[in-house]
Amino acid sequence: MTIRALQQVIQSVPTSDGAGVKLRRSLGSQRGLYVDPFLMLDEFSTDNPDDYIAGFPAHPHRGFETVTYMLDGHLLHEDHLGNRGDLKSGGAQWMTAGRGIIHSEMPQQSAGRMRGFQLWVNLPANEKMKPAWYRDIEPEEIPQVTLADGGTAKVIAGALNVAGVETSGVITGITTDPLYLDVDLPNGAPFHHFMRDDYSAFIYLYEGALQVGAPGATRALKTRCAGVLSAGDQITVTADGGSARFLLIAGKPIKEPVVQYGPFVMNTREEVEQAVRDYQNGTLTT
């Protein structure tokens, strides 16, 4: 058994996207700052409607997947296929852009807190041009597990084993075999998770503080930082100095070249240039 160490800390930085939505970006904040297969992680968290009300008007994607997970607030998703989805507090959406999708994500509230995350997950070359697909995950569809040493974990994707009982999320059949957990620990409580040692993994801490790694060799992770984990078959963290809430995200690396230009993520510059031309001439989604 090898307990994963905290290998790299990526501080999230303030930025904006869409029509001026204020957020914090960790993965993807600099070119090449990826954790294969994960390309970007944004956290949005504000009580000020001016920070989010303009939303994300219609925009394209090609070559990857987006995962939106809401803690608070209400977003309406619409796309060129005529799909409409309501993202409510506690719910999520898994969208595969594939060959191409043009969609919008617009707040459906003019007051109150808007809080959540968007993760970008790369697709392998042989799936980048497959048809677009998405699934809305209602809050009640996301299982919540009581942990053996205190706290809870929500399973958005993948599986969590606690005391010999395995709980799986509703998202299955993804090539990168993603794990996406939202974990809430009381002060001093540990959390353990076993996984394949060749999968990439990182933690995004959005409340509190954590100690990460083997007993006697831990390293602190602070709020609003992504902690990239070393190889190993066990993850061990402990809430430090109060309660802690974090995302644990892991998956099978793709190990292919990544060429990104804005909302297009392909394997070569030529493929990205083709995506831009397809969008400009109206054939991105056909």
ZIGIZI-V297478 format. One record per run of one state. SS is the DSSP state (H for helix, E for strand, C for the rest). FROM is the first residue (numbers start at 0). LEN is the number of residues. If there is no record, write none. Layout:
BEGIN
ss=(SS | SS)
from=(FROM | FROM)
len=(LEN | LEN)
END
This chain:
BEGIN
ss=(C | E | C | E | C | E | C | E | C | E | C | E | C | H | C | E | C | E | C | E | C | E | C | E | C | E | C | E | C | H | C | E | C | H | C | E | C | E | C | E | C | E | C | E | C | E | C | E | C | E | C | E | C | E | C | E | C | E | C | E | C | E | C | E | C | H | C)
from=(0 | 2 | 3 | 5 | 11 | 12 | 17 | 20 | 25 | 34 | 35 | 37 | 46 | 48 | 51 | 55 | 62 | 63 | 72 | 73 | 79 | 83 | 88 | 91 | 96 | 100 | 107 | 113 | 122 | 124 | 127 | 132 | 137 | 138 | 141 | 142 | 146 | 151 | 157 | 158 | 162 | 164 | 168 | 170 | 171 | 178 | 185 | 189 | 194 | 199 | 207 | 209 | 212 | 218 | 221 | 224 | 229 | 233 | 239 | 243 | 251 | 258 | 261 | 263 | 266 | 268 | 280)
len=(2 | 1 | 2 | 6 | 1 | 5 | 3 | 5 | 9 | 1 | 2 | 9 | 2 | 3 | 4 | 7 | 1 | 9 | 1 | 6 | 4 | 5 | 3 | 5 | 4 | 7 | 6 | 9 | 2 | 3 | 5 | 5 | 1 | 3 | 1 | 4 | 5 | 6 | 1 | 4 | 2 | 4 | 2 | 1 | 7 | 7 | 4 | 5 | 5 | 8 | 2 | 3 | 6 | 3 | 3 | 5 | 4 | 6 | 4 | 8 | 7 | 3 | 2 | 3 | 2 | 12 | 6)
END
